[in-house]
Amino acid sequence: MPADQGPVHRHLWALAVVFAGGAVGTAVRYVIEEQLPHSASQWPTATFGINIAGAFVLGLLLESLVRGGPDAGVRRRLRLLLGTGFCGAFTTYSTFALETVDGIRGGFTGLAMAYAVVSVILGILAAWAGIALAGKVIR
């Protein structure tokens, strides 16, 4: 079976590509989070921005790749590197959930619920905007 066929999780190259993208995504997120610290009484600006930006990039990337042809070769490697690896590690829905719970436990329920609702809605809209942009650029 050629290296680019069959279940992708069975190929060492695929794991290495996801790992490389994930390492970079995690490092970028860490730097941003360190520059924008917050407490439970504040809007988690870093995580919020990271997740919205990541949703946009993922929408743009995946729509661009789909419009480029089948999920094989360079397109598959880009999807694994940038989509699964970088965006998967850059975005952080576990931190989003933890920050929401911390806000509620800290007595800032309104802020925490607003953060949760706005994050989900804007994340969906950002992904849609990325898809729409790719659709306009790649015809």
C-alpha positions, -999 to +999 in steps of 0.1 A: +000+000+000+015+034-009+025+057+020-004+081+014-032+055+012-052+036+039-060+048+074-039+078+081-034+069+118-014+038+108+014+059+092+043+072+112+048+101+089+012+113+097+018+111+134+051+131+130+033+157+109+005+161+135+031+163+163+052+190+145+021+211+139+009+205+174+042+215+190+042+249+171+005+255+179+010+248+216+041+271+217+022+300+200-008+296+223+015+296+254+032+328+243-001+345+237-016+333+270+015+345+289+012+380+274-025+383+283-031+369+318-065+373+335-084+365+367-118+348+371-133+383+373-120+392+338-128+382+303-103+356+292-091+377+262-062+354+252-082+321+251-111+339+235-090+354+207-071+322+202-102+301+198-119+326+174-088+330+153-083+292+153-119+286+141-114+311+113-081+296+102-095+260+104-125+270+083-103+288+057-078+259+056-103+230+053-125+248+027-093+256+007-081+221+008-115+206-002-117+229-031-082+219-042-091+182-047-091+149-028-076+145+007-043+130-006-007+140-011+002+176-001-034+184+008-035+156+033-002+166+048-013+202+051-045+192+067-027+171+093+001+196+099-020+228+100-055+216+108-051+187+131-017+196+145-014+234+146-051+244+150-058+215+172-031+225+197-035+262+192-072+263+200-080+253+235-115+243+244-104+226+276-091+259+288-123+276+276-143+252+297-121+256+327-122+294+325-160+292+323-162+270+354-136+291+373-158+322+366-189+305+379-171+292+410-156+327+416-191+342+416-189+357+382-217+336+367-230+363+343-195+370+329-187+333+326-220+325+308-215+354+284-180+342+277-193+307+270-221+318+247-202+345+229-172+321+224-194+294+208-214+318+186-183+338+174-164+305+169-191+293+146-192+326+127-155+327+124-153+292+109-181+302+085-162+334+076-131+313+069-151+290+047-167+319+029-134+336+023-119+304+009-149+301-014-144+336-028-107+332-033-106+297-047-132+291-074 
